[in-house]
Amino acid sequence: MIDLRALRDDPAIRLAIERKRVSPELIDEVLALDREHRDLQQAVEQMRARQKAASKAVSGADPDDRVGLVAQASESKQELQVGEGALNEITARLNDLALQIPSPADASVPDGGEDDGEVLRTVGDTPPPPPMDHGQFGSALGFIETDHAVGASG
């Protein structure tokens, strides 16, 4: 999966991805969902802190004050559950869309397909040539010119 922080911060990565024929609309949608995800994640963390503080307040409160604090803690808990559900939905959508964006290739890799690449080194032995008879071997080396001989003999 693509590194969203790198996609967000480095315009060169975005250009490299767009050269792979990825639609700019998909990239924009992923970046918008990422922004929404980060904002909602921060809000959920704040809700979690409020809910934790409310739960601690209940345990140390006077019996007279507990009724209101319990109601406040349960309200915070419900709010947190709604926020976490929304965060899970956005996370799933963001992951689905981010998986559609390929990671950029290394800068040393040429653009194009398999035929556009260059051989840097060959590892191992090259396979032996196919077996040939004397006529094929002589023709391959240029020693025997059967076409010329046919024309000369008439």
C-alpha atoms as a printed R data frame, in Angstrom:
    type eleno elety resid chain resno       x       y       z
1   ATOM     1    CA   MET     A     1   0.000   0.000   0.000
2   ATOM     2    CA   ILE     A     2   1.182   3.510  -0.765
3   ATOM     3    CA   ASP     A     3   2.641   5.595   2.050
4   ATOM     4    CA   LEU     A     4  -0.056   8.243   2.505
5   ATOM     5    CA   ARG     A     5   2.253  10.655   4.318
6   ATOM     6    CA   ALA     A     6   4.721  10.540   1.417
7   ATOM     7    CA   LEU     A     7   1.890  10.979  -1.097
8   ATOM     8    CA   ARG     A     8   0.554  13.916   0.887
9   ATOM     9    CA   ASP     A     9   3.905  15.663   1.393
10  ATOM    10    CA   ASP     A    10   5.899  14.944  -1.784
11  ATOM    11    CA   PRO     A    11   4.500  16.195  -5.125
12  ATOM    12    CA   ALA     A    12   7.126  14.172  -7.027
13  ATOM    13    CA   ILE     A    13   5.562  10.947  -5.760
14  ATOM    14    CA   ARG     A    14   2.149  12.088  -6.939
15  ATOM    15    CA   LEU     A    15   3.530  12.853 -10.413
16  ATOM    16    CA   ALA     A    16   5.262   9.463 -10.561
17  ATOM    17    CA   ILE     A    17   1.997   7.731  -9.690
18  ATOM    18    CA   GLU     A    18   0.022   9.727 -12.243
19  ATOM    19    CA   ARG     A    19   2.539   8.660 -14.910
20  ATOM    20    CA   LYS     A    20   1.450   5.075 -14.178
21  ATOM    21    CA   ARG     A    21  -1.963   6.090 -15.508
22  ATOM    22    CA   VAL     A    22  -3.640   6.374 -12.114
23  ATOM    23    CA   SER     A    23  -6.462   8.890 -12.256
24  ATOM    24    CA   PRO     A    24  -5.855  12.153 -10.384
25  ATOM    25    CA   GLU     A    25  -9.438  11.934  -9.098
26  ATOM    26    CA   LEU     A    26  -8.607   8.706  -7.254
27  ATOM    27    CA   ILE     A    27  -5.540  10.317  -5.690
28  ATOM    28    CA   ASP     A    28  -7.580  13.382  -4.676
29  ATOM    29    CA   GLU     A    29 -10.271  11.151  -3.151
30  ATOM    30    CA   VAL     A    30  -7.681   9.185  -1.178
31  ATOM    31    CA   LEU     A    31  -6.063  12.388   0.099
32  ATOM    32    CA   ALA     A    32  -9.464  13.813   1.114
33  ATOM    33    CA   LEU     A    33 -10.358  10.589   2.943
34  ATOM    34    CA   ASP     A    34  -6.943  10.621   4.609
35  ATOM    35    CA   ARG     A    35  -7.542  14.160   5.868
36  ATOM    36    CA   GLU     A    36 -11.005  13.186   7.124
37  ATOM    37    CA   HIS     A    37  -9.565  10.049   8.748
38  ATOM    38    CA   ARG     A    38  -6.867  11.995  10.585
39  ATOM    39    CA   ASP     A    39  -9.388  14.589  11.833
40  ATOM    40    CA   LEU     A    40 -11.847  11.929  12.997
41  ATOM    41    CA   GLN     A    41  -9.076   9.929  14.649
42  ATOM    42    CA   GLN     A    42  -8.067  12.992  16.647
43  ATOM    43    CA   ALA     A    43 -11.702  13.586  17.645
44  ATOM    44    CA   VAL     A    44 -12.101   9.948  18.743
45  ATOM    45    CA   GLU     A    45  -8.951  10.208  20.863
46  ATOM    46    CA   GLN     A    46 -10.408  13.281  22.569
47  ATOM    47    CA   MET     A    47 -13.700  11.424  23.151
48  ATOM    48    CA   ARG     A    48 -11.768   8.509  24.631
49  ATOM    49    CA   ALA     A    49  -9.921  10.859  27.002
50  ATOM    50    CA   ARG     A    50 -13.219  12.470  28.107
51  ATOM    51    CA   GLN     A    51 -14.815   9.063  28.664
52  ATOM    52    CA   LYS     A    52 -11.833   7.870  30.685
53  ATOM    53    CA   ALA     A    53 -11.882  11.035  32.803
54  ATOM    54    CA   ALA     A    54 -15.632  10.642  33.366
55  ATOM    55    CA   SER     A    55 -15.165   7.025  34.484
56  ATOM    56    CA   LYS     A    56 -12.459   8.048  36.938
57  ATOM    57    CA   ALA     A    57 -14.662  10.820  38.270
58  ATOM    58    CA   VAL     A    58 -17.433   8.292  38.989
59  ATOM    59    CA   SER     A    59 -15.168   6.050  41.042
60  ATOM    60    CA   GLY     A    60 -13.959   8.862  43.283
61  ATOM    61    CA   ALA     A    61 -17.206  10.815  43.613
62  ATOM    62    CA   ASP     A    62 -19.628  11.122  46.523
63  ATOM    63    CA   PRO     A    63 -22.673   8.843  46.359
64  ATOM    64    CA   ASP     A    64 -24.930  11.876  45.862
65  ATOM    65    CA   ASP     A    65 -23.015  13.043  42.784
66  ATOM    66    CA   ARG     A    66 -22.619   9.611  41.220
67  ATOM    67    CA   VAL     A    67 -26.012   9.527  39.489
68  ATOM    68    CA   GLY     A    68 -25.178  12.518  37.307
69  ATOM    69    CA   LEU     A    69 -21.620  11.374  36.725
70  ATOM    70    CA   VAL     A    70 -22.752   7.874  35.703
71  ATOM    71    CA   ALA     A    71 -25.157   9.395  33.185
72  ATOM    72    CA   GLN     A    72 -22.378  11.608  31.864
73  ATOM    73    CA   ALA     A    73 -19.979   8.628  31.629
74  ATOM    74    CA   SER     A    74 -22.524   6.494  29.763
75  ATOM    75    CA   GLU     A    75 -23.238   9.380  27.380
76  ATOM    76    CA   SER     A    76 -19.482   9.729  26.748
77  ATOM    77    CA   LYS     A    77 -19.250   5.990  26.142
78  ATOM    78    CA   GLN     A    78 -22.079   6.040  23.579
79  ATOM    79    CA   GLU     A    79 -20.526   9.041  21.844
80  ATOM    80    CA   LEU     A    80 -17.195   7.200  21.722
81  ATOM    81    CA   GLN     A    81 -18.804   4.089  20.228
82  ATOM    82    CA   VAL     A    82 -20.442   6.154  17.473
83  ATOM    83    CA   GLY     A    83 -17.154   7.899  16.735
84  ATOM    84    CA   GLU     A    84 -15.219   4.622  16.638
85  ATOM    85    CA   GLY     A    85 -17.799   3.122  14.267
86  ATOM    86    CA   ALA     A    86 -17.457   6.074  11.907
87  ATOM    87    CA   LEU     A    87 -13.669   5.867  12.163
88  ATOM    88    CA   ASN     A    88 -13.726   2.155  11.291
89  ATOM    89    CA   GLU     A    89 -15.892   2.834   8.219
90  ATOM    90    CA   ILE     A    90 -13.600   5.594   6.969
91  ATOM    91    CA   THR     A    91 -10.528   3.456   7.646
92  ATOM    92    CA   ALA     A    92 -11.970   0.596   5.590
93  ATOM    93    CA   ARG     A    93 -12.872   2.913   2.684
94  ATOM    94    CA   LEU     A    94  -9.465   4.579   2.836
95  ATOM    95    CA   ASN     A    95  -7.647   1.234   2.794
96  ATOM    96    CA   ASP     A    96  -9.733  -0.018  -0.141
97  ATOM    97    CA   LEU     A    97  -8.953   3.072  -2.202
98  ATOM    98    CA   ALA     A    98  -5.304   3.277  -1.162
99  ATOM    99    CA   LEU     A    99  -4.762  -0.308  -2.313
100 ATOM   100    CA   GLN     A   100  -5.742   0.787  -5.838
101 ATOM   101    CA   ILE     A   101  -2.789   3.191  -5.997
102 ATOM   102    CA   PRO     A   102   0.511   1.500  -6.845
103 ATOM   103    CA   SER     A   103   3.696   2.420  -5.045
104 ATOM   104    CA   PRO     A   104   6.044   4.474  -7.197
105 ATOM   105    CA   ALA     A   105   8.970   2.668  -8.768
106 ATOM   106    CA   ASP     A   106  12.551   3.520  -7.934
107 ATOM   107    CA   ALA     A   107  13.928   6.523  -9.822
108 ATOM   108    CA   SER     A   108  16.438   4.298 -11.624
109 ATOM   109    CA   VAL     A   109  13.674   2.209 -13.207
110 ATOM   110    CA   PRO     A   110  12.830   3.409 -16.751
111 ATOM   111    CA   ASP     A   111   9.217   4.165 -17.631
112 ATOM   112    CA   GLY     A   112   7.494   1.657 -19.855
113 ATOM   113    CA   GLY     A   113   7.046  -2.058 -19.971
114 ATOM   114    CA   GLU     A   114   9.271  -5.093 -19.842
115 ATOM   115    CA   ASP     A   115  10.710  -4.427 -23.305
116 ATOM   116    CA   ASP     A   116  11.876  -0.924 -22.298
117 ATOM   117    CA   GLY     A   117  14.154  -2.187 -19.536
118 ATOM   118    CA   GLU     A   118  17.879  -2.697 -19.960
119 ATOM   119    CA   VAL     A   119  19.853  -5.758 -18.877
120 ATOM   120    CA   LEU     A   120  22.255  -4.774 -16.111
121 ATOM   121    CA   ARG     A   121  23.854  -8.174 -15.647
122 ATOM   122    CA   THR     A   122  23.230 -11.813 -16.445
123 ATOM   123    CA   VAL     A   123  23.587 -14.354 -13.683
124 ATOM   124    CA   GLY     A   124  24.482 -17.953 -14.428
125 ATOM   125    CA   ASP     A   125  25.443 -19.736 -17.621
126 ATOM   126    CA   THR     A   126  23.725 -18.988 -20.893
127 ATOM   127    CA   PRO     A   127  21.894 -21.987 -22.309
128 ATOM   128    CA   PRO     A   128  23.713 -23.894 -25.061
129 ATOM   129    CA   PRO     A   129  22.656 -23.189 -28.641
130 ATOM   130    CA   PRO     A   130  20.337 -25.704 -30.277
131 ATOM   131    CA   PRO     A   131  22.086 -28.584 -32.052
132 ATOM   132    CA   MET     A   132  22.771 -27.986 -35.786
133 ATOM   133    CA   ASP     A   133  23.998 -30.137 -38.638
134 ATOM   134    CA   HIS     A   134  27.032 -29.145 -40.748
135 ATOM   135    CA   GLY     A   135  25.014 -27.162 -43.289
136 ATOM   136    CA   GLN     A   136  23.150 -25.079 -40.680
137 ATOM   137    CA   PHE     A   137  26.353 -24.486 -38.700
138 ATOM   138    CA   GLY     A   138  28.259 -23.300 -41.791
139 ATOM   139    CA   SER     A   139  25.377 -21.031 -42.821
140 ATOM   140    CA   ALA     A   140  25.131 -19.549 -39.318
141 ATOM   141    CA   LEU     A   141  28.844 -18.678 -39.350
142 ATOM   142    CA   GLY     A   142  28.734 -17.375 -42.942
143 ATOM   143    CA   PHE     A   143  31.084 -20.044 -44.337
144 ATOM   144    CA   ILE     A   144  28.491 -21.641 -46.600
145 ATOM   145    CA   GLU     A   145  26.275 -19.510 -48.833
146 ATOM   146    CA   THR     A   146  23.693 -21.906 -50.209
147 ATOM   147    CA   ASP     A   147  21.582 -19.157 -51.802
148 ATOM   148    CA   HIS     A   148  24.597 -17.809 -53.693
149 ATOM   149    CA   ALA     A   149  25.650 -21.327 -54.700
150 ATOM   150    CA   VAL     A   150  22.195 -22.084 -56.129
151 ATOM   151    CA   GLY     A   151  22.310 -18.928 -58.241
152 ATOM   152    CA   ALA     A   152  25.840 -19.648 -59.467
153 ATOM   153    CA   SER     A   153  25.107 -23.255 -60.440
154 ATOM   154    CA   GLY     A   154  22.205 -22.265 -62.563
